Amino acid sequence: MASHQRSPPASDEATATSTDHESALETARRQLDRAAAGLDIDDAVLERLEHPAAVHEVTVPLERDDGSVEVFTGYRAQHDSVRGPYKGGLRYHPDVTRDECVGLSMWMTWKCAVMDLPFGGAKGGIVVDPKELSADEKERLTRRFAQEIRDVIGPNADIPAPDMGTDPQTMAWFMDAYSMQEGETIPGVVTGKPPGIGGSYGREEAPGRSVAIVTRETCEYYGYPLSETTVAVQGFGSVGANAARLLEEWGATVVAVSDVNGAVYDPDGIDVGAIPSHDEEPEAVTRFAAGIDEDDGVRRISNEELLELDVDVLIPAAVGNVITADNADAIAADIVVEGANGPTTFAADAILEERGIRVIPDILANAGGVTVSYFEWLQDINRRAWSLERVNEELESEMVTAWTALRDEVERRDISWRDAAYVVALERIADAQEMRGLWP
Ligand code: GLU
């Protein structure tokens, strides 16, 4: 077992102001139990889904640029593979823990099943602050991590992808390290690569695009024409920025955006195309905010205030656990579309439901990422690239199909959108388990 040289902050330290902190694993397990209670699912199937199939923990030594050696801890949690190879991102973040990886790997299982992709769920990462690494250090760390988990991944076994703190370049190094050891180029071992080496056009924008598509469908369904709809977006990384830009293009008014330092609110709408995303230029929202004149209702506000704005649609697209029992009563949006993974705690979700606020869950809303990952994997296996137009057309159709399946359950069973997503996912997974049976 690896020892942590850098341990994540104690949870009470990280959440000193919140009375409602729960780990991704706790949220994921509570959601599963709640959904299963309303479904006729075999107890044995459920019991298996409560636990990951495997969690790999590895030590990743890194030679720093100054010649010293530092040791990091890496994980790969593999939750379920009954419907296909494990699939899910790699996260580089100081708060990564074993439990977080397990919780996030469970969400990947449901996400792939909601989208009807032939994948199971996984998630991994390294306990490290990538901002403290030079590009060379990040490359060495990634290559060594690829080597440490090489035996448990592969294009037919477990296919990593980008997540918080990792990007297409990280995936390129990872693919190269794996391929060099295998003695042949194997682009299908990871997705989210740059297009020149087997990556898919449209993959980087895909999670934001799917958030925008399901927002559009949901707004139309509940009678909010986009031309009269106001939207607040928390987080301006790839998910938040791309969702904001598309919704603006389709006629919505984006009245607030934020980054880690704070937010800007303009009731007449912000020209979101003029602000680079965090990936294009880190903390550009901060610079944009510094340059505004605070008049005519235009204001600099905090991230907490953004969440409580009286808008039609709120899109939390930054980190997990931002809507908690502490602020759920103050959320004034009519519709919440989860761009981040796990932005709403279990307790907050119940409060929002009771207040009649519709929550479109992460496992549908940001699933465009893994859906285009699936397209990328198909392109890699077939050695044939798709055009951006084809990727976006197929993504549109997959998202609308998945959204419609959830809407049918919402109508038929009179349940929340999150419960509907679990119904669809669990039925597909339970069917697969039943058909395959238990071996030996
Ligand atoms: N990390 C992304 C997610 O949370 C993408 C996973 C993938 O493409 O495999 O959905």
Residues whose N, C-alpha, C, O or C-beta is under 5 A from the ligand:
A	BS01	LIG	K87 G88 G89 I159 A161 P162 D163 N366 G369 V370 S373
